Amino acid sequence: MCGRFSFSPLTKIIEDRFDVKVDPSQYKQRYNCAPSQNLAVISNNRSEELSFYRWGLIPLWAKDKSIGNKMINAKAETITEKASFKNSFKRKRCLVLSDGFFEWKKINPKEKIPYRIKMRDDSLFAMAGIWDTWKNEESDYINSFAIITTVPNDLMENIHLRMPVILERKDEQNWLHDNNPDILKTLLKPYAAELMTAYPISTLVNSPTNDSPEILNPVEYLF
């Protein structure tokens, strides 16, 4: 799964990289993005600007928003079959922006080490996402999203059994605007391992309340 990531570039860098308008009053640098938070995405219906959607997909038909806590990820292999995801895959797709994501490597039955995984050249990237809009009893609307995951590449398989779908830059606009499901499914693949790197980080990342640059620092563990 993908249960935590970071996104902390300056506003101008986001605008230049993704060709979107960023409202500085809404954007905040985040070093420990977690489910239920409103996070930076580019959606297919507002692709000219940076939006902020809640992480954890709440389907249109849901009776309660708490269902989103269980749907932070959607498997690429079954996304066209699951009732919670298939309609969003067809019509409501987004880019989930990141500069690195976190995963926990199991060292022994009792211990896990958190890792940060990023691009080798430190560049920003977009994870494939789907979204939906839900209305509560007070007629308040909530836009929410899930990150699509796939099988691990050669780098990730030593850390975890799944990884987020990271889109190649040339495919980002196709993900947003191409409505051919066969083409879209070809984009849901592991990213090239040789373009990525990973390193262990502090267990500070374990708590979503910790949201500071120190989380990204490498740490050496002795076992």
Secondary structure, 3 states (H helix, E strand, C coil): CCCCEEECCCHHHHHHHHCCECCCCCCCCEEEECCCCEEEEEECCCCCECEEEEECCCCCCCCCHHHHHHCCEEEHHHCCCCCCCHHHHHHCEEEEEECEEEEEEEEECCEEEEEEEEECCCCCEEEEEEEEEEECCCCCEEEEEEEEEECCCCCHHHCCCCEECECCHHHHHHHHHCCCHHHHHHCCCCCCHHHEEEEEECHHHHCCCCCCHHHHCECCCCC
